[in-house]
Amino acid sequence: MSEEASPYGVADQITSYQESALIGTAVELGLPNALYGSPKTLDQLTVELGTDSRGTMGLLSGLVAFGMIEREGDAFSLTANGALLADDHPDSIAMISRKEWFFYKLWASMPEAVKTGHTQTRAWRDRLENDPDQAHDFLRALDDLCRLYGGDLPELAGLSSGPPARRLLDVGGGAGSHSANLVKAVDGLEATVLDLPGAEPVLKERHPEIAFVPGDIDQPRFGRPDGETWDYVLVSNILHDHPAEENERIVREAAGLVAPGGSLVIYEWVIDEGRTSPPGVASFTPMMVIENEGGWTWTEAEIGAWIEAAGLEARPVNRGPGPIAVIRADRP
Ligand SMILES: C[S@@+](CC[C@H](N)C(=O)[O-])C[C@H]1O[C@@H](n2cnc3c(N)ncnc32)[C@H](O)[C@@H]1O
């Protein structure tokens, strides 16, 4: 052991669920929206939210302790951080809270996921078709996460600017977040998101400037016609949702859509050989185990082998400050 034990530090980690639970509860019940721009008394809040007075006061007490709410006399208001949980805040991260509240409940089944190696939730296609509100909030949250953390993709991908117009297919592009960033960063780039049809409403809401084509990663060529090619094919945050044999196929199909002189761009949580670093990727790994059947984080060598099997040559992984990295492969 390299350092002294810290019971207080570990005790803090043990109880840290309380902070997530109260933030998730507040967003779930609409508390930040009720207080956004308008401080209220406890009685006003319980009427508006339809909640119990003692329960609501308990929630407020905790949220004051966690820095989300402040009290002045009888009035409760949002702190600057608490205001970020309101949907109307221009930099709102309420959707991220909703996504994590879903996982907060799911993670109680982590022992089962670890024992069996199986996901503890429904497949994404099922969620998108049968619980579209929740699935759409999930895609909105990914868009907000991209706004916060995904800005490094254009630089890491290194797509060069300038005419003639080049076309990019964003496979499983969801809300179109990364496509939108790339189009802004690269002159003359035109991007099209390919995703399940159920994802289109969120793309239209969040990034209407990006084109959409319905497609299916499970199908040959993802459903695109024979002969169609793209200058760039982006596969962002897809491989961690699938087991190795699926990924070999996905990378092969994606490579088959790349035009001569074009590139496959994989933006992914690439884990080191020992599977314990970088920390952001290591802590993301159990999420993949519980969320997706066969979900996992992959090493540079594993992704490189799929690229090689697809007939392309991978460039070395390009890491930025964030946990997600680019592996790019060019077709001569
Ligand atoms: C983890 S999200 C990644 C979204 C986006 N690429 C990003 O990096 O934020 C996975 C995406 O793949 C899409 N997807 C899942 N299964 C799919 C399938 N069979 N065909 C097409 N898209 C699919 C989802 O709708 C979702 O947009």
The ligand as a Tripos MOL2 file, in Angstrom:
@<TRIPOS>MOLECULE
LIG
   27    29     1     0     0
SMALL
NO_CHARGES

@<TRIPOS>ATOM
      1 C1        -23.9130    6.5510  -27.1280 C.3       1 LIG1
      2 S1        -24.8890    7.3250  -28.3280 S.3       1 LIG1
      3 C2        -23.6910    8.2840  -29.2010 C.3       1 LIG1
      4 C3        -24.2790    9.4960  -29.8610 C.3       1 LIG1
      5 C4        -23.2510   10.3870  -30.5790 C.3       1 LIG1
      6 N1        -22.5810    9.6870  -31.6370 N.3       1 LIG1
      7 C5        -22.2470   10.9380  -29.5980 C.2       1 LIG1
      8 O1        -21.0680   10.6980  -29.7430 O.co2     1 LIG1
      9 O2        -22.6650   11.6450  -28.6660 O.co2     1 LIG1
     10 C6        -25.3020    6.0250  -29.4280 C.3       1 LIG1
     11 C7        -26.0600    6.4870  -30.6360 C.3       1 LIG1
     12 O3        -26.2300    5.3690  -31.5150 O.3       1 LIG1
     13 C8        -27.5640    5.3260  -31.9630 C.3       1 LIG1
     14 N2        -27.9070    3.9330  -32.2790 N.ar      1 LIG1
     15 C9        -28.0530    2.9080  -31.4210 C.ar      1 LIG1
     16 N3        -28.3550    1.7760  -32.0880 N.ar      1 LIG1
     17 C10       -28.3860    2.1240  -33.3940 C.ar      1 LIG1
     18 C11       -28.6410    1.3760  -34.5900 C.ar      1 LIG1
     19 N4        -28.9210    0.0670  -34.5610 N.pl3     1 LIG1
     20 N5        -28.5850    2.0370  -35.7660 N.ar      1 LIG1
     21 C12       -28.3080    3.3690  -35.8180 C.ar      1 LIG1
     22 N6        -28.0590    4.1140  -34.7110 N.ar      1 LIG1
     23 C13       -28.0990    3.4890  -33.5270 C.ar      1 LIG1
     24 C14       -28.3650    5.8910  -30.8090 C.3       1 LIG1
     25 O4        -29.6520    6.3160  -31.2290 O.3       1 LIG1
     26 C15       -27.4550    7.0030  -30.3520 C.3       1 LIG1
     27 O5        -27.6670    8.1800  -31.0580 O.3       1 LIG1
@<TRIPOS>BOND
     1     1     2 1
     2     2     3 1
     3     2    10 1
     4     3     4 1
     5     4     5 1
     6     5     6 1
     7     5     7 1
     8     7     8 2
     9     7     9 1
    10    10    11 1
    11    11    12 1
    12    11    26 1
    13    12    13 1
    14    13    14 1
    15    13    24 1
    16    14    15 ar
    17    14    23 ar
    18    15    16 ar
    19    16    17 ar
    20    17    18 ar
    21    17    23 ar
    22    18    19 1
    23    18    20 ar
    24    20    21 ar
    25    21    22 ar
    26    22    23 ar
    27    24    25 1
    28    24    26 1
    29    26    27 1
@<TRIPOS>SUBSTRUCTURE
     1 LIG1         1 GROUP 0 **** ****
